[in-house]
């Protein structure tokens, strides 16, 4: 989504390789097309070789997305539907407000109930007037953002800051952002890294103050999207609790927040071997663990699955970040794990998972939350009966082929 947004502003032709057609990526692509960007999706075949670079290991079909933004539609008013993509809503809000006099943003599903207070406050400080429906979508933005020095409360989400870091360097003037209580810092590090690949410089002081030079230019670029640690986390946990898996295509030095799953696996005693061929995780005796997921809240579902298979009580900190996900995710984890024999206790900002008991089969529900559906799918590898998952198609939001890969 970041690469699509940046390429859409480049006024050139950019190519994104290793594209993956999740619903969230499709939402970002649709927004770019609404802006007048011409997109073309096609498939190429590349070969993967062994570590010694001698033998072709397999042929991989790779999707490539080409974006031609040389002819952005010059109009005053724009309406976009962001689907259920929370990042695209918050990220594109300042981007679109830098281009159009009025913008109307709508969405679908759970995103219609997620708060946009942080977006309203920041865009208002940058010179816009913003109207919402009880601080939620639909959201109407009037007037364009202007360079400024503003203060932002980052406790709700880092996604708006990602959009500001993309939009502000292209304005005719410098900006300074002072952040208070910024959460999900690794996601901002990832945004800065992607921007640097496209030639945009962002300077900051310990992720608290951001200094953004204006009049910068996005370079034409062929950008390769990294493998997704968020989706990979479920298979890494699945192997740790039930067998052995070799995963390829992940960047071990990635800025992605969910790379922290490796630290959790090491902490509980999983066997991990990293080589040029990939990451191999092997089942072993697992110890209960304590892990702070404040800056990587999307890891809660795979961490809960891992904790369920550790003998003892594991502690995961950061549940305050989970209320406004696709579901109220802490409550959802507690409710659905109970159905298959796992007790979860929630305190003020902490989840305690009582691991080591027999995981049963049962009828469960994803609550239309893609990561809950994946968590339950992984736990079937160790359950003593079938697990039925209602609304399992929610995985299409980020990982449409999850169940195929699990098979």
C-alpha positions as semicolon CSV with decimal commas, in nm:
position;residue;x (nm);y (nm);z (nm)
1;X;0,000;0,000;0,000
2;X;0,286;0,240;0,077
3;X;0,456;0,171;-0,256
4;X;0,130;0,224;-0,447
5;X;0,064;0,556;-0,271
6;X;0,416;0,686;-0,336
7;X;0,419;0,570;-0,699
8;X;0,081;0,738;-0,752
9;X;0,243;1,074;-0,669
10;X;0,558;1,029;-0,878
11;X;0,423;1,188;-1,199
12;X;0,612;0,911;-1,379
13;X;0,595;0,537;-1,449
14;X;0,679;0,313;-1,153
15;X;0,675;-0,065;-1,132
16;X;0,603;-0,271;-0,823
17;X;0,728;-0,629;-0,834
18;X;0,634;-0,912;-0,596
19;X;0,283;-0,760;-0,585
20;X;0,027;-0,962;-0,391
21;X;-0,342;-0,922;-0,464
22;X;-0,491;-0,891;-0,117
23;X;-0,807;-0,689;-0,065
24;X;-0,606;-0,415;0,107
25;X;-0,362;-0,387;-0,183
26;X;-0,655;-0,381;-0,425
27;X;-0,811;-0,094;-0,227
28;X;-0,492;0,111;-0,257
29;X;-0,475;0,038;-0,629
30;X;-0,839;0,146;-0,671
31;X;-0,772;0,474;-0,491
32;X;-0,475;0,540;-0,720
33;X;-0,695;0,476;-1,023
34;X;-0,955;0,718;-0,882
35;X;-0,679;0,980;-0,885
36;X;-0,629;0,920;-1,255
37;X;-0,331;0,683;-1,230
38;X;-0,328;0,419;-1,503
39;X;-0,242;0,076;-1,363
40;X;-0,157;-0,252;-1,531
41;X;-0,119;-0,586;-1,355
42;X;0,070;-0,865;-1,528
43;X;0,253;-1,185;-1,446
44;X;0,617;-1,278;-1,497
45;X;0,811;-1,594;-1,421
46;X;1,135;-1,583;-1,226
47;X;1,358;-1,864;-1,109
48;X;1,471;-1,933;-0,755
49;X;1,810;-2,098;-0,715
50;X;1,969;-2,300;-0,440
51;X;2,202;-2,135;-0,191
52;X;2,507;-2,226;-0,401
53;X;2,347;-2,057;-0,706
54;X;2,400;-2,366;-0,919
55;X;2,063;-2,535;-0,956
56;X;1,727;-2,383;-1,039
57;X;1,510;-2,479;-0,745
58;X;1,170;-2,376;-0,881
59;X;0,995;-2,134;-1,113
60;X;0,783;-1,872;-0,939
61;X;0,495;-1,681;-1,093
62;X;0,532;-1,320;-0,984
63;X;0,272;-1,044;-1,014
64;X;0,392;-0,701;-1,127
65;X;0,192;-0,380;-1,094
66;X;0,278;-0,089;-1,323
67;X;0,154;0,259;-1,232
68;X;0,157;0,550;-1,475
69;X;0,090;0,870;-1,281
70;X;0,199;1,118;-1,547
71;X;-0,160;1,227;-1,599
72;X;-0,322;1,268;-1,258
73;X;-0,680;1,380;-1,308
74;X;-0,691;1,763;-1,261
75;X;-1,024;1,813;-1,082
76;X;-1,134;1,982;-0,762
77;X;-1,349;1,703;-0,613
78;X;-1,266;1,336;-0,552
79;X;-1,462;1,052;-0,392
80;X;-1,288;0,725;-0,298
81;X;-1,395;0,396;-0,140
82;X;-1,116;0,250;0,075
83;X;-1,279;-0,089;0,129
84;X;-1,181;-0,223;0,471
85;X;-0,820;-0,103;0,449
86;X;-0,745;0,098;0,763
87;X;-0,398;0,194;0,642
88;X;-0,529;0,324;0,309
89;X;-0,794;0,541;0,478
90;X;-0,552;0,712;0,715
91;X;-0,257;0,718;0,474
92;X;-0,444;0,854;0,171
93;X;-0,635;1,120;0,370
94;X;-0,343;1,369;0,377
95;X;-0,222;1,257;0,035
96;X;-0,556;1,334;-0,129
97;X;-0,591;1,652;0,076
98;X;-0,267;1,774;-0,080
99;X;-0,415;1,742;-0,431
100;X;-0,791;1,812;-0,424
101;X;-1,007;2,093;-0,287
102;X;-1,268;1,849;-0,154
103;X;-1,232;1,479;-0,081
104;X;-1,497;1,232;0,035
105;X;-1,370;0,902;0,178
106;X;-1,594;0,603;0,244
107;X;-1,524;0,244;0,343
108;X;-1,676;-0,095;0,410
109;X;-1,711;-0,338;0,699
110;X;-1,534;-0,272;1,027
111;X;-1,345;0,034;0,897
112;X;-1,672;0,229;0,916
113;X;-1,659;0,198;1,297
114;X;-1,289;0,273;1,349
115;X;-1,212;0,622;1,487
116;X;-1,069;0,894;1,263
117;X;-1,013;1,147;1,542
118;X;-0,638;1,165;1,483
119;X;-0,692;1,230;1,111
120;X;-0,941;1,509;1,180
121;X;-0,713;1,683;1,430
122;X;-0,400;1,666;1,212
123;X;-0,566;1,776;0,888
124;X;-0,740;2,059;1,072
125;X;-0,403;2,177;1,204
126;X;-0,274;2,172;0,845
127;X;-0,549;2,405;0,724
128;X;-0,837;2,175;0,624
129;X;-1,193;2,150;0,747
130;X;-1,298;1,790;0,814
131;X;-1,644;1,645;0,867
132;X;-1,712;1,289;0,986
133;X;-1,999;1,073;1,107
134;X;-1,940;1,064;1,485
135;X;-1,560;1,065;1,426
136;X;-1,593;0,776;1,179
137;X;-1,640;0,735;0,804
138;X;-1,773;0,875;0,579
139;X;-1,521;1,159;0,602
140;X;-1,528;1,481;0,398
141;X;-1,215;1,698;0,371
142;X;-1,239;2,059;0,252
143;X;-0,936;2,259;0,147
144;X;-0,578;2,152;0,080
145;X;-0,315;2,087;0,346
146;X;-0,035;2,340;0,381
147;X;0,322;2,313;0,516
148;X;0,321;2,375;0,892
149;X;0,462;2,288;1,232
150;X;0,205;2,085;1,424
151;X;0,169;1,858;1,727
152;X;0,011;1,512;1,688
153;X;-0,099;1,250;1,942
154;X;0,027;0,921;1,798
155;X;-0,130;0,688;2,055
156;X;-0,423;0,588;1,832
157;X;-0,234;0,479;1,520
158;X;0,083;0,538;1,321
159;X;-0,103;0,513;0,989
160;X;-0,184;0,882;0,957
161;X;0,182;0,970;1,015
162;X;0,273;0,741;0,725
163;X;0,044;0,946;0,499
164;X;0,186;1,275;0,624
165;X;0,542;1,156;0,561
166;X;0,443;1,075;0,203
167;X;0,244;1,392;0,131
168;X;0,436;1,670;0,307
169;X;0,771;1,637;0,121
170;X;0,591;1,728;-0,203
171;X;0,445;2,054;-0,070
172;X;0,594;2,395;-0,143
173;X;0,749;2,446;0,201
174;X;0,901;2,270;0,500
175;X;0,706;2,103;0,781
176;X;0,781;1,988;1,135
177;X;0,576;1,722;1,314
178;X;0,595;1,678;1,691
179;X;0,468;1,333;1,793
180;X;0,344;1,237;2,138
181;X;0,291;0,874;2,244
182;X;0,374;0,735;1,899
183;X;0,286;0,365;1,877
184;X;0,392;0,107;1,617
185;X;0,724;0,281;1,562
186;X;0,860;0,000;1,336
187;X;0,585;0,079;1,085
188;X;0,710;0,437;1,061
189;X;1,066;0,311;1,016
190;X;0,932;0,100;0,730
191;X;0,758;0,400;0,573
192;X;1,079;0,605;0,592
193;X;1,273;0,319;0,431
194;X;1,026;0,288;0,142
195;X;1,033;0,665;0,087
196;X;1,414;0,659;0,080
197;X;1,400;0,397;-0,196
198;X;1,193;0,646;-0,399
199;X;1,436;0,932;-0,328
200;X;1,250;1,109;-0,046
201;X;1,443;1,208;0,268
202;X;1,281;1,220;0,611
203;X;1,477;1,328;0,918
204;X;1,363;1,270;1,274
205;X;1,478;1,294;1,633
206;X;1,413;0,961;1,806
207;X;1,073;0,929;1,631
208;X;0,946;1,226;1,835
209;X;1,009;1,517;1,601
210;X;1,007;1,483;1,222
211;X;1,175;1,742;0,998
212;X;1,037;1,733;0,645
213;X;1,190;1,935;0,364
214;X;0,942;2,047;0,100
215;X;0,977;2,054;-0,279
216;X;1,118;1,701;-0,293
217;X;1,068;1,477;-0,596
218;X;0,970;1,111;-0,612
219;X;1,198;0,920;-0,847
220;X;1,072;0,676;-1,111
221;X;1,139;0,337;-0,959
222;X;1,107;-0,038;-0,992
223;X;1,030;-0,133;-0,636
224;X;1,027;-0,490;-0,505
225;X;0,789;-0,550;-0,217
226;X;0,932;-0,755;0,067
227;X;0,783;-1,083;0,178
228;X;0,519;-1,024;0,446
229;X;0,627;-1,103;0,801
230;X;0,269;-1,059;0,926
231;X;0,142;-1,350;0,719
232;X;0,460;-1,551;0,768
233;X;0,425;-1,527;1,146
234;X;0,136;-1,776;1,141
235;X;0,336;-2,040;0,954
236;X;0,641;-1,986;1,175
237;X;0,422;-2,045;1,480
238;X;0,246;-2,336;1,309
239;X;0,579;-2,512;1,262
240;X;0,693;-2,434;1,618
241;X;0,385;-2,607;1,760
242;X;0,342;-2,894;1,516
243;X;0,628;-2,978;1,277
244;X;0,882;-2,823;1,044
245;X;0,847;-2,546;0,786
246;X;1,099;-2,375;0,557
247;X;0,990;-2,023;0,463
248;X;1,153;-1,834;0,178
249;X;1,139;-1,476;0,060
250;X;1,166;-1,291;0,391
251;X;1,411;-1,008;0,459
252;X;1,580;-1,072;0,794
253;X;1,686;-0,705;0,821
254;X;1,336;-0,582;0,741
255;X;1,187;-0,279;0,916
256;X;0,854;-0,463;0,937
257;X;0,726;-0,470;1,294
258;X;0,617;-0,832;1,280
259;X;0,972;-0,959;1,226
260;X;0,964;-0,957;1,608
261;X;0,791;-1,297;1,589
262;X;1,142;-1,446;1,571
263;X;1,226;-1,298;1,911
264;X;0,912;-1,451;2,062
265;X;0,992;-1,792;1,911
266;X;1,346;-1,777;2,046
267;X;1,214;-1,678;2,388
268;X;0,987;-1,980;2,416
269;X;1,248;-2,228;2,292
270;X;1,151;-2,302;1,930
271;X;1,428;-2,436;1,707
272;X;1,520;-2,173;1,445
273;X;1,775;-2,210;1,164
274;X;1,836;-1,915;0,929
275;X;2,029;-1,968;0,606
276;X;2,045;-1,831;0,253
277;X;1,766;-2,074;0,164
278;X;1,524;-1,929;0,419
279;X;1,405;-1,971;0,776
280;X;1,347;-2,322;0,908
281;X;1,137;-2,359;1,222
282;X;1,110;-2,697;1,393
283;X;0,880;-2,810;1,673
284;X;1,037;-2,847;2,017
285;X;0,936;-2,830;2,382
286;X;0,795;-2,483;2,435
287;X;0,826;-2,272;2,749
288;X;0,582;-1,999;2,854
289;X;0,702;-1,651;2,764
290;X;0,645;-1,281;2,823
291;X;0,634;-1,050;2,522
292;X;0,554;-0,681;2,475
293;X;0,358;-0,643;2,150
294;X;0,278;-0,272;2,194
295;X;0,465;-0,179;1,875
296;X;0,363;-0,494;1,681
297;X;-0,004;-0,547;1,777
298;X;-0,080;-0,758;1,469
299;X;0,128;-1,035;1,630
300;X;-0,128;-1,093;1,906
301;X;-0,318;-1,372;1,722
302;X;-0,010;-1,582;1,630
303;X;0,142;-1,512;1,973
304;X;-0,179;-1,632;2,140
305;X;-0,166;-1,952;1,932
306;X;0,197;-2,002;2,033
307;X;0,120;-1,938;2,400
308;X;-0,164;-2,191;2,392
309;X;0,094;-2,460;2,315
310;X;0,344;-2,361;2,585
311;X;0,314;-2,544;2,916
312;X;0,230;-2,269;3,162
313;X;0,103;-1,911;3,160
314;X;0,235;-1,672;2,894
315;X;0,198;-1,295;2,915
316;X;0,148;-1,068;2,613
317;X;0,149;-0,693;2,680
318;X;-0,024;-0,428;2,469
319;X;-0,394;-0,521;2,450
320;X;-0,485;-0,151;2,452
321;X;-0,381;-0,149;2,084
322;X;-0,644;-0,410;1,987
323;X;-0,984;-0,250;2,044
324;X;-1,015;-0,089;1,701
325;X;-0,881;-0,365;1,477
326;X;-1,109;-0,558;1,240
327;X;-1,272;-0,680;1,559
328;X;-1,219;-0,593;1,926
329;X;-0,930;-0,832;1,891
330;X;-0,841;-0,904;2,255
331;X;-1,202;-0,997;2,335
332;X;-1,226;-1,197;2,013
333;X;-0,912;-1,397;2,093
334;X;-1,043;-1,470;2,442
335;X;-1,389;-1,572;2,315
336;X;-1,277;-1,796;2,030
337;X;-0,990;-1,970;2,212
338;X;-1,231;-2,058;2,494
339;X;-1,439;-2,252;2,241
340;X;-1,145;-2,486;2,173
341;X;-1,034;-2,534;2,533
342;X;-0,790;-2,246;2,592
343;X;-0,844;-2,001;2,877
344;X;-0,737;-1,637;2,828
345;X;-0,745;-1,372;3,103
346;X;-0,748;-1,002;3,011
347;X;-0,625;-0,737;3,251
348;X;-0,580;-0,364;3,193
349;X;-0,321;-0,389;2,912
350;X;-0,220;-0,754;2,929
351;X;-0,330;-1,092;2,794
352;X;-0,257;-1,405;2,998
353;X;-0,282;-1,730;2,800
354;X;-0,314;-2,053;2,999
355;X;-0,117;-2,293;2,784
356;X;-0,052;-2,665;2,798
357;X;-0,410;-2,792;2,805
358;X;-0,559;-3,014;2,538
359;X;-0,680;-2,809;2,242
360;X;-1,016;-2,941;2,127
361;X;-1,213;-2,909;1,810
362;X;-1,512;-2,680;1,797
363;X;-1,723;-2,429;1,612
364;X;-1,557;-2,087;1,600
365;X;-1,600;-1,752;1,429
366;X;-1,342;-1,512;1,286
367;X;-1,569;-1,211;1,355
368;X;-1,463;-1,106;1,002
369;X;-1,109;-1,058;1,133
370;X;-0,848;-1,200;0,895
371;X;-0,588;-1,263;1,166
372;X;-0,835;-1,445;1,392
373;X;-0,921;-1,682;1,106
374;X;-0,550;-1,753;1,052
375;X;-0,489;-1,808;1,424
376;X;-0,766;-2,068;1,439
377;X;-0,640;-2,236;1,121
378;X;-0,292;-2,277;1,268
379;X;-0,430;-2,425;1,591
380;X;-0,603;-2,701;1,392
381;X;-0,256;-2,851;1,341
382;X;-0,252;-2,952;1,710
383;X;-0,623;-2,982;1,798
384;X;-0,773;-3,322;1,871
385;X;-1,073;-3,252;1,648
386;X;-1,191;-3,040;1,359
387;X;-1,214;-2,664;1,400
388;X;-1,491;-2,501;1,197
389;X;-1,427;-2,132;1,129
390;X;-1,725;-1,918;1,032
391;X;-1,638;-1,617;0,815
392;X;-1,302;-1,772;0,727
393;X;-1,302;-1,581;0,396
394;X;-1,190;-1,277;0,597
395;X;-0,831;-1,387;0,522
396;X;-0,872;-1,225;0,178
397;X;-0,809;-0,888;0,344
398;X;-0,437;-0,955;0,369
399;X;-0,364;-1,317;0,269
400;X;-0,619;-1,470;0,024
401;X;-0,419;-1,793;-0,024
402;X;-0,363;-1,861;0,347
403;X;-0,568;-2,181;0,363
404;X;-0,413;-2,308;0,038
405;X;-0,067;-2,259;0,188
406;X;-0,179;-2,421;0,515
407;X;-0,297;-2,724;0,318
